[in-house]
């Protein structure tokens, strides 16, 4: 005997639980292999190597903070 149940489900994608990495052409010949994979794994590369305020430095009106 099968019962039919009507259950509504609401799903959200607000939390980041990870992602897939393209490792098909990942070379292990270099000391820092991720530097050579910025085209294949762009999201990882940007998170590891670009500063959080990088895009602000591209604006010509923004004064770049200098080290004294």
PyMOL Python script that loads the backbone (N, CA, C, O; Angstrom):
from pymol import cmd

cmd.read_pdbstr("""\
ATOM      1  N   UNK A   1       0.836  -1.171   0.000  1.00  0.00           N
ATOM      2  CA  UNK A   1       0.000   0.000   0.000  1.00  0.00           C
ATOM      3  C   UNK A   1       0.887   1.242   0.000  1.00  0.00           C
ATOM      4  O   UNK A   1       1.695   1.420   0.912  1.00  0.00           O
ATOM      5  N   UNK A   2       0.750   2.095  -0.999  1.00  0.00           N
ATOM      6  CA  UNK A   2       1.524   3.327  -1.106  1.00  0.00           C
ATOM      7  C   UNK A   2       0.641   4.505  -0.741  1.00  0.00           C
ATOM      8  O   UNK A   2      -0.496   4.632  -1.196  1.00  0.00           O
ATOM      9  N   UNK A   3       1.202   5.356   0.091  1.00  0.00           N
ATOM     10  CA  UNK A   3       0.493   6.577   0.425  1.00  0.00           C
ATOM     11  C   UNK A   3       1.137   7.727  -0.318  1.00  0.00           C
ATOM     12  O   UNK A   3       2.356   7.773  -0.483  1.00  0.00           O
ATOM     13  N   UNK A   4       0.334   8.626  -0.752  1.00  0.00           N
ATOM     14  CA  UNK A   4       0.839   9.813  -1.426  1.00  0.00           C
ATOM     15  C   UNK A   4       0.942  10.923  -0.392  1.00  0.00           C
ATOM     16  O   UNK A   4      -0.031  11.237   0.293  1.00  0.00           O
ATOM     17  N   UNK A   5       2.124  11.513  -0.283  1.00  0.00           N
ATOM     18  CA  UNK A   5       2.294  12.601   0.685  1.00  0.00           C
ATOM     19  C   UNK A   5       2.612  13.882  -0.066  1.00  0.00           C
ATOM     20  O   UNK A   5       3.420  13.894  -0.995  1.00  0.00           O
ATOM     21  N   UNK A   6       1.987  14.917   0.335  1.00  0.00           N
ATOM     22  CA  UNK A   6       2.220  16.233  -0.256  1.00  0.00           C
ATOM     23  C   UNK A   6       3.092  17.039   0.688  1.00  0.00           C
ATOM     24  O   UNK A   6       2.617  17.594   1.679  1.00  0.00           O
ATOM     25  N   UNK A   7       4.370  17.093   0.364  1.00  0.00           N
ATOM     26  CA  UNK A   7       5.316  17.832   1.192  1.00  0.00           C
ATOM     27  C   UNK A   7       5.981  18.877   0.321  1.00  0.00           C
ATOM     28  O   UNK A   7       6.601  18.552  -0.692  1.00  0.00           O
ATOM     29  N   UNK A   8       5.850  20.131   0.716  1.00  0.00           N
ATOM     30  CA  UNK A   8       6.502  21.212  -0.014  1.00  0.00           C
ATOM     31  C   UNK A   8       7.906  21.407   0.542  1.00  0.00           C
ATOM     32  O   UNK A   8       8.112  21.418   1.755  1.00  0.00           O
ATOM     33  N   UNK A   9       8.864  21.560  -0.360  1.00  0.00           N
ATOM     34  CA  UNK A   9      10.245  21.788   0.049  1.00  0.00           C
ATOM     35  C   UNK A   9      10.721  23.098  -0.551  1.00  0.00           C
ATOM     36  O   UNK A   9      10.490  23.381  -1.727  1.00  0.00           O
ATOM     37  N   UNK A  10      11.377  23.878   0.260  1.00  0.00           N
ATOM     38  CA  UNK A  10      11.953  25.128  -0.195  1.00  0.00           C
ATOM     39  C   UNK A  10      13.467  25.026  -0.051  1.00  0.00           C
ATOM     40  O   UNK A  10      13.981  24.719   1.025  1.00  0.00           O
ATOM     41  N   UNK A  11      14.165  25.283  -1.138  1.00  0.00           N
ATOM     42  CA  UNK A  11      15.616  25.129  -1.162  1.00  0.00           C
ATOM     43  C   UNK A  11      16.245  26.471  -1.479  1.00  0.00           C
ATOM     44  O   UNK A  11      15.754  27.214  -2.329  1.00  0.00           O
ATOM     45  N   UNK A  12      17.318  26.773  -0.801  1.00  0.00           N
ATOM     46  CA  UNK A  12      18.035  28.010  -1.057  1.00  0.00           C
ATOM     47  C   UNK A  12      19.508  27.695  -1.301  1.00  0.00           C
ATOM     48  O   UNK A  12      20.024  26.694  -0.805  1.00  0.00           O
ATOM     49  N   UNK A  13      20.171  28.537  -2.052  1.00  0.00           N
ATOM     50  CA  UNK A  13      21.597  28.340  -2.331  1.00  0.00           C
ATOM     51  C   UNK A  13      22.423  29.485  -1.747  1.00  0.00           C
ATOM     52  O   UNK A  13      23.396  29.923  -2.361  1.00  0.00           O
ATOM     53  N   UNK A  14      22.052  29.958  -0.595  1.00  0.00           N
ATOM     54  CA  UNK A  14      22.757  31.077   0.028  1.00  0.00           C
ATOM     55  C   UNK A  14      24.074  30.665   0.665  1.00  0.00           C
ATOM     56  O   UNK A  14      24.972  31.495   0.806  1.00  0.00           O
ATOM     57  N   UNK A  15      24.208  29.420   1.047  1.00  0.00           N
ATOM     58  CA  UNK A  15      25.443  28.959   1.668  1.00  0.00           C
ATOM     59  C   UNK A  15      26.337  28.280   0.636  1.00  0.00           C
ATOM     60  O   UNK A  15      25.863  27.559  -0.241  1.00  0.00           O
ATOM     61  N   UNK A  16      27.617  28.522   0.759  1.00  0.00           N
ATOM     62  CA  UNK A  16      28.587  27.926  -0.150  1.00  0.00           C
ATOM     63  C   UNK A  16      29.152  26.664   0.498  1.00  0.00           C
ATOM     64  O   UNK A  16      29.840  26.741   1.516  1.00  0.00           O
ATOM     65  N   UNK A  17      28.868  25.524  -0.078  1.00  0.00           N
ATOM     66  CA  UNK A  17      29.325  24.248   0.454  1.00  0.00           C
ATOM     67  C   UNK A  17      30.492  23.681  -0.342  1.00  0.00           C
ATOM     68  O   UNK A  17      30.822  22.505  -0.191  1.00  0.00           O
ATOM     69  N   UNK A  18      31.115  24.481  -1.175  1.00  0.00           N
ATOM     70  CA  UNK A  18      32.252  24.014  -1.948  1.00  0.00           C
ATOM     71  C   UNK A  18      31.974  24.077  -3.442  1.00  0.00           C
ATOM     72  O   UNK A  18      30.935  24.582  -3.867  1.00  0.00           O
ATOM     73  N   UNK A  19      32.880  23.575  -4.215  1.00  0.00           N
ATOM     74  CA  UNK A  19      32.766  23.612  -5.666  1.00  0.00           C
ATOM     75  C   UNK A  19      33.657  22.523  -6.257  1.00  0.00           C
ATOM     76  O   UNK A  19      34.452  21.895  -5.557  1.00  0.00           O
ATOM     77  N   UNK A  20      33.505  22.323  -7.535  1.00  0.00           N
ATOM     78  CA  UNK A  20      34.332  21.341  -8.238  1.00  0.00           C
ATOM     79  C   UNK A  20      35.552  22.024  -8.827  1.00  0.00           C
ATOM     80  O   UNK A  20      35.464  23.149  -9.319  1.00  0.00           O
ATOM     81  N   UNK A  21      36.665  21.360  -8.778  1.00  0.00           N
ATOM     82  CA  UNK A  21      37.908  21.880  -9.323  1.00  0.00           C
ATOM     83  C   UNK A  21      38.251  21.081 -10.562  1.00  0.00           C
ATOM     84  O   UNK A  21      38.173  19.853 -10.562  1.00  0.00           O
ATOM     85  N   UNK A  22      38.632  21.784 -11.623  1.00  0.00           N
ATOM     86  CA  UNK A  22      39.038  21.116 -12.844  1.00  0.00           C
ATOM     87  C   UNK A  22      40.490  20.666 -12.692  1.00  0.00           C
ATOM     88  O   UNK A  22      41.401  21.491 -12.755  1.00  0.00           O
ATOM     89  N   UNK A  23      40.711  19.385 -12.495  1.00  0.00           N
ATOM     90  CA  UNK A  23      42.062  18.859 -12.282  1.00  0.00           C
ATOM     91  C   UNK A  23      42.530  17.993 -13.452  1.00  0.00           C
ATOM     92  O   UNK A  23      43.497  17.243 -13.320  1.00  0.00           O
ATOM     93  N   UNK A  24      41.852  18.094 -14.587  1.00  0.00           N
ATOM     94  CA  UNK A  24      42.227  17.267 -15.740  1.00  0.00           C
ATOM     95  C   UNK A  24      43.622  17.581 -16.249  1.00  0.00           C
ATOM     96  O   UNK A  24      44.377  16.672 -16.596  1.00  0.00           O
ATOM     97  N   UNK A  25      43.971  18.863 -16.298  1.00  0.00           N
ATOM     98  CA  UNK A  25      45.263  19.269 -16.842  1.00  0.00           C
ATOM     99  C   UNK A  25      46.158  19.880 -15.773  1.00  0.00           C
ATOM    100  O   UNK A  25      47.029  20.692 -16.083  1.00  0.00           O
ATOM    101  N   UNK A  26      45.952  19.500 -14.528  1.00  0.00           N
ATOM    102  CA  UNK A  26      46.704  20.081 -13.423  1.00  0.00           C
ATOM    103  C   UNK A  26      48.135  19.561 -13.429  1.00  0.00           C
ATOM    104  O   UNK A  26      48.375  18.363 -13.279  1.00  0.00           O
ATOM    105  N   UNK A  27      49.071  20.468 -13.604  1.00  0.00           N
ATOM    106  CA  UNK A  27      50.484  20.104 -13.658  1.00  0.00           C
ATOM    107  C   UNK A  27      51.075  20.120 -12.252  1.00  0.00           C
ATOM    108  O   UNK A  27      50.738  20.987 -11.446  1.00  0.00           O
ATOM    109  N   UNK A  28      51.939  19.183 -11.960  1.00  0.00           N
ATOM    110  CA  UNK A  28      52.608  19.132 -10.653  1.00  0.00           C
ATOM    111  C   UNK A  28      54.110  19.332 -10.788  1.00  0.00           C
ATOM    112  O   UNK A  28      54.876  18.886  -9.934  1.00  0.00           O
ATOM    113  N   UNK A  29      54.531  19.992 -11.843  1.00  0.00           N
ATOM    114  CA  UNK A  29      55.953  20.199 -12.095  1.00  0.00           C
ATOM    115  C   UNK A  29      56.504  21.455 -11.452  1.00  0.00           C
ATOM    116  O   UNK A  29      57.721  21.629 -11.391  1.00  0.00           O
ATOM    117  N   UNK A  30      55.634  22.341 -10.968  1.00  0.00           N
ATOM    118  CA  UNK A  30      56.059  23.639 -10.447  1.00  0.00           C
ATOM    119  C   UNK A  30      55.954  23.661  -8.927  1.00  0.00           C
ATOM    120  O   UNK A  30      55.289  22.817  -8.326  1.00  0.00           O
ATOM    121  N   UNK A  31      56.620  24.638  -8.316  1.00  0.00           N
ATOM    122  CA  UNK A  31      56.540  24.783  -6.865  1.00  0.00           C
ATOM    123  C   UNK A  31      55.136  25.220  -6.466  1.00  0.00           C
ATOM    124  O   UNK A  31      54.540  24.637  -5.561  1.00  0.00           O
ATOM    125  N   UNK A  32      54.601  26.245  -7.136  1.00  0.00           N
ATOM    126  CA  UNK A  32      53.248  26.747  -6.865  1.00  0.00           C
ATOM    127  C   UNK A  32      52.374  26.434  -8.077  1.00  0.00           C
ATOM    128  O   UNK A  32      52.204  27.275  -8.959  1.00  0.00           O
ATOM    129  N   UNK A  33      51.833  25.249  -8.116  1.00  0.00           N
ATOM    130  CA  UNK A  33      51.072  24.794  -9.280  1.00  0.00           C
ATOM    131  C   UNK A  33      49.811  25.608  -9.524  1.00  0.00           C
ATOM    132  O   UNK A  33      49.370  25.717 -10.668  1.00  0.00           O
ATOM    133  N   UNK A  34      49.209  26.190  -8.468  1.00  0.00           N
ATOM    134  CA  UNK A  34      47.971  26.952  -8.635  1.00  0.00           C
ATOM    135  C   UNK A  34      48.176  28.198  -9.494  1.00  0.00           C
ATOM    136  O   UNK A  34      47.244  28.644 -10.165  1.00  0.00           O
ATOM    137  N   UNK A  35      49.374  28.761  -9.482  1.00  0.00           N
ATOM    138  CA  UNK A  35      49.637  29.956 -10.290  1.00  0.00           C
ATOM    139  C   UNK A  35      49.497  29.678 -11.780  1.00  0.00           C
ATOM    140  O   UNK A  35      49.210  30.591 -12.554  1.00  0.00           O
ATOM    141  N   UNK A  36      49.693  28.453 -12.184  1.00  0.00           N
ATOM    142  CA  UNK A  36      49.599  28.092 -13.587  1.00  0.00           C
ATOM    143  C   UNK A  36      48.198  27.620 -13.968  1.00  0.00           C
ATOM    144  O   UNK A  36      47.949  27.289 -15.128  1.00  0.00           O
ATOM    145  N   UNK A  37      47.296  27.588 -13.013  1.00  0.00           N
ATOM    146  CA  UNK A  37      45.943  27.095 -13.251  1.00  0.00           C
ATOM    147  C   UNK A  37      44.888  28.195 -13.148  1.00  0.00           C
ATOM    148  O   UNK A  37      43.720  27.897 -12.895  1.00  0.00           O
ATOM    149  N   UNK A  38      45.271  29.456 -13.338  1.00  0.00           N
ATOM    150  CA  UNK A  38      44.313  30.538 -13.148  1.00  0.00           C
ATOM    151  C   UNK A  38      43.220  30.559 -14.214  1.00  0.00           C
ATOM    152  O   UNK A  38      42.153  31.117 -13.961  1.00  0.00           O
ATOM    153  N   UNK A  39      43.432  29.995 -15.353  1.00  0.00           N
ATOM    154  CA  UNK A  39      42.387  29.950 -16.377  1.00  0.00           C
ATOM    155  C   UNK A  39      41.423  28.800 -16.105  1.00  0.00           C
ATOM    156  O   UNK A  39      40.212  28.968 -16.248  1.00  0.00           O
ATOM    157  N   UNK A  40      41.934  27.649 -15.720  1.00  0.00           N
ATOM    158  CA  UNK A  40      41.088  26.483 -15.480  1.00  0.00           C
ATOM    159  C   UNK A  40      40.314  26.570 -14.168  1.00  0.00           C
ATOM    160  O   UNK A  40      39.161  26.144 -14.105  1.00  0.00           O
ATOM    161  N   UNK A  41      40.930  27.114 -13.126  1.00  0.00           N
ATOM    162  CA  UNK A  41      40.304  27.203 -11.808  1.00  0.00           C
ATOM    163  C   UNK A  41      40.317  28.655 -11.323  1.00  0.00           C
ATOM    164  O   UNK A  41      40.939  28.985 -10.314  1.00  0.00           O
ATOM    165  N   UNK A  42      39.623  29.496 -12.058  1.00  0.00           N
ATOM    166  CA  UNK A  42      39.672  30.938 -11.808  1.00  0.00           C
ATOM    167  C   UNK A  42      39.177  31.314 -10.413  1.00  0.00           C
ATOM    168  O   UNK A  42      39.790  32.158  -9.759  1.00  0.00           O
ATOM    169  N   UNK A  43      38.085  30.712  -9.939  1.00  0.00           N
ATOM    170  CA  UNK A  43      37.526  31.074  -8.642  1.00  0.00           C
ATOM    171  C   UNK A  43      38.541  30.828  -7.528  1.00  0.00           C
ATOM    172  O   UNK A  43      38.736  31.688  -6.669  1.00  0.00           O
ATOM    173  N   UNK A  44      39.185  29.670  -7.534  1.00  0.00           N
ATOM    174  CA  UNK A  44      40.207  29.359  -6.527  1.00  0.00           C
ATOM    175  C   UNK A  44      41.365  30.338  -6.610  1.00  0.00           C
ATOM    176  O   UNK A  44      41.854  30.825  -5.591  1.00  0.00           O
ATOM    177  N   UNK A  45      41.792  30.616  -7.812  1.00  0.00           N
ATOM    178  CA  UNK A  45      42.935  31.497  -8.015  1.00  0.00           C
ATOM    179  C   UNK A  45      42.646  32.887  -7.473  1.00  0.00           C
ATOM    180  O   UNK A  45      43.490  33.469  -6.792  1.00  0.00           O
ATOM    181  N   UNK A  46      41.469  33.429  -7.764  1.00  0.00           N
ATOM    182  CA  UNK A  46      41.120  34.767  -7.291  1.00  0.00           C
ATOM    183  C   UNK A  46      41.028  34.811  -5.771  1.00  0.00           C
ATOM    184  O   UNK A  46      41.471  35.783  -5.159  1.00  0.00           O
ATOM    185  N   UNK A  47      40.465  33.785  -5.153  1.00  0.00           N
ATOM    186  CA  UNK A  47      40.339  33.765  -3.694  1.00  0.00           C
ATOM    187  C   UNK A  47      41.702  33.674  -3.009  1.00  0.00           C
ATOM    188  O   UNK A  47      41.890  34.264  -1.945  1.00  0.00           O
ATOM    189  N   UNK A  48      42.635  32.964  -3.583  1.00  0.00           N
ATOM    190  CA  UNK A  48      43.938  32.780  -2.936  1.00  0.00           C
ATOM    191  C   UNK A  48      44.899  33.922  -3.183  1.00  0.00           C
ATOM    192  O   UNK A  48      45.655  34.286  -2.282  1.00  0.00           O
ATOM    193  N   UNK A  49      44.896  34.507  -4.387  1.00  0.00           N
ATOM    194  CA  UNK A  49      45.978  35.404  -4.771  1.00  0.00           C
ATOM    195  C   UNK A  49      45.586  36.862  -4.979  1.00  0.00           C
ATOM    196  O   UNK A  49      46.472  37.713  -5.061  1.00  0.00           O
ATOM    197  N   UNK A  50      44.309  37.184  -5.067  1.00  0.00           N
ATOM    198  CA  UNK A  50      43.916  38.577  -5.240  1.00  0.00           C
ATOM    199  C   UNK A  50      43.430  39.156  -3.925  1.00  0.00           C
ATOM    200  O   UNK A  50      42.724  38.492  -3.166  1.00  0.00           O
ATOM    201  N   UNK A  51      43.806  40.383  -3.662  1.00  0.00           N
ATOM    202  CA  UNK A  51      43.380  41.078  -2.454  1.00  0.00           C
ATOM    203  C   UNK A  51      41.897  41.401  -2.544  1.00  0.00           C
ATOM    204  O   UNK A  51      41.363  41.569  -3.640  1.00  0.00           O
ATOM    205  N   UNK A  52      41.237  41.486  -1.415  1.00  0.00           N
ATOM    206  CA  UNK A  52      39.790  41.748  -1.389  1.00  0.00           C
ATOM    207  C   UNK A  52      39.444  43.098  -1.998  1.00  0.00           C
ATOM    208  O   UNK A  52      38.363  43.244  -2.569  1.00  0.00           O
ATOM    209  N   UNK A  53      40.316  44.083  -1.898  1.00  0.00           N
ATOM    210  CA  UNK A  53      40.066  45.417  -2.441  1.00  0.00           C
ATOM    211  C   UNK A  53      40.721  45.629  -3.810  1.00  0.00           C
ATOM    212  O   UNK A  53      40.946  46.771  -4.210  1.00  0.00           O
ATOM    213  N   UNK A  54      41.017  44.586  -4.505  1.00  0.00           N
ATOM    214  CA  UNK A  54      41.698  44.680  -5.803  1.00  0.00           C
ATOM    215  C   UNK A  54      40.911  45.522  -6.799  1.00  0.00           C
ATOM    216  O   UNK A  54      41.498  46.347  -7.498  1.00  0.00           O
ATOM    217  N   UNK A  55      39.610  45.334  -6.879  1.00  0.00           N
ATOM    218  CA  UNK A  55      38.804  46.049  -7.864  1.00  0.00           C
ATOM    219  C   UNK A  55      38.763  47.550  -7.589  1.00  0.00           C
ATOM    220  O   UNK A  55      38.579  48.333  -8.521  1.00  0.00           O
ATOM    221  N   UNK A  56      38.927  47.966  -6.348  1.00  0.00           N
ATOM    222  CA  UNK A  56      38.938  49.397  -6.034  1.00  0.00           C
ATOM    223  C   UNK A  56      40.171  50.079  -6.613  1.00  0.00           C
ATOM    224  O   UNK A  56      40.113  51.260  -6.957  1.00  0.00           O
ATOM    225  N   UNK A  57      41.268  49.372  -6.725  1.00  0.00           N
ATOM    226  CA  UNK A  57      42.489  49.953  -7.267  1.00  0.00           C
ATOM    227  C   UNK A  57      42.412  50.199  -8.766  1.00  0.00           C
ATOM    228  O   UNK A  57      43.243  50.926  -9.311  1.00  0.00           O
ATOM    229  N   UNK A  58      41.443  49.616  -9.438  1.00  0.00           N
ATOM    230  CA  UNK A  58      41.281  49.841 -10.870  1.00  0.00           C
ATOM    231  C   UNK A  58      40.551  51.142 -11.163  1.00  0.00           C
ATOM    232  O   UNK A  58      40.578  51.629 -12.293  1.00  0.00           O
ATOM    233  N   UNK A  59      39.894  51.711 -10.147  1.00  0.00           N
ATOM    234  CA  UNK A  59      39.173  52.969 -10.314  1.00  0.00           C
ATOM    235  C   UNK A  59      40.185  54.115 -10.291  1.00  0.00           C
ATOM    236  O   UNK A  59      40.965  54.234  -9.346  1.00  0.00           O
ATOM    237  N   UNK A  60      40.176  54.958 -11.327  1.00  0.00           N
ATOM    238  CA  UNK A  60      41.149  56.041 -11.425  1.00  0.00           C
ATOM    239  C   UNK A  60      40.926  57.122 -10.383  1.00  0.00           C
ATOM    240  O   UNK A  60      41.855  57.869 -10.076  1.00  0.00           O
ATOM    241  N   UNK A  61      39.737  57.231  -9.832  1.00  0.00           N
ATOM    242  CA  UNK A  61      39.429  58.275  -8.836  1.00  0.00           C
ATOM    243  C   UNK A  61      39.850  57.872  -7.426  1.00  0.00           C
ATOM    244  O   UNK A  61      39.865  58.718  -6.532  1.00  0.00           O
ATOM    245  N   UNK A  62      40.179  56.649  -7.212  1.00  0.00           N
ATOM    246  CA  UNK A  62      40.525  56.159  -5.877  1.00  0.00           C
ATOM    247  C   UNK A  62      42.001  56.428  -5.596  1.00  0.00           C
ATOM    248  O   UNK A  62      42.868  56.158  -6.427  1.00  0.00           O
ATOM    249  N   UNK A  63      42.266  56.966  -4.406  1.00  0.00           N
ATOM    250  CA  UNK A  63      43.645  57.156  -3.963  1.00  0.00           C
ATOM    251  C   UNK A  63      44.158  55.835  -3.396  1.00  0.00           C
ATOM    252  O   UNK A  63      43.542  55.242  -2.511  1.00  0.00           O
ATOM    253  N   UNK A  64      45.281  55.394  -3.915  1.00  0.00           N
ATOM    254  CA  UNK A  64      45.860  54.130  -3.469  1.00  0.00           C
ATOM    255  C   UNK A  64      46.662  54.384  -2.203  1.00  0.00           C
ATOM    256  O   UNK A  64      47.513  55.273  -2.169  1.00  0.00           O
ATOM    257  N   UNK A  65      46.394  53.613  -1.175  1.00  0.00           N
ATOM    258  CA  UNK A  65      47.092  53.773   0.103  1.00  0.00           C
ATOM    259  C   UNK A  65      48.547  53.350  -0.066  1.00  0.00           C
ATOM    260  O   UNK A  65      48.834  52.259  -0.558  1.00  0.00           O
ATOM    261  N   UNK A  66      49.455  54.221   0.346  1.00  0.00           N
ATOM    262  CA  UNK A  66      50.871  53.968   0.211  1.00  0.00           C
ATOM    263  C   UNK A  66      51.487  53.611   1.559  1.00  0.00           C
ATOM    264  O   UNK A  66      51.026  54.082   2.599  1.00  0.00           O
ATOM    265  N   UNK A  67      52.498  52.802   1.543  1.00  0.00           N
ATOM    266  CA  UNK A  67      53.215  52.438   2.743  1.00  0.00           C
ATOM    267  C   UNK A  67      54.186  53.568   3.087  1.00  0.00           C
ATOM    268  O   UNK A  67      54.864  54.099   2.207  1.00  0.00           O
ATOM    269  N   UNK A  68      54.249  53.932   4.365  1.00  0.00           N
ATOM    270  CA  UNK A  68      55.154  55.034   4.772  1.00  0.00           C
ATOM    271  C   UNK A  68      56.428  54.508   5.317  1.00  0.00           C
ATOM    272  O   UNK A  68      57.300  55.285   5.706  1.00  0.00           O
TER     273      UNK A  68
END
""", "prot")
cmd.dss("prot")
cmd.show_as("cartoon", "prot")
cmd.util.cbc("prot")
cmd.orient("prot")
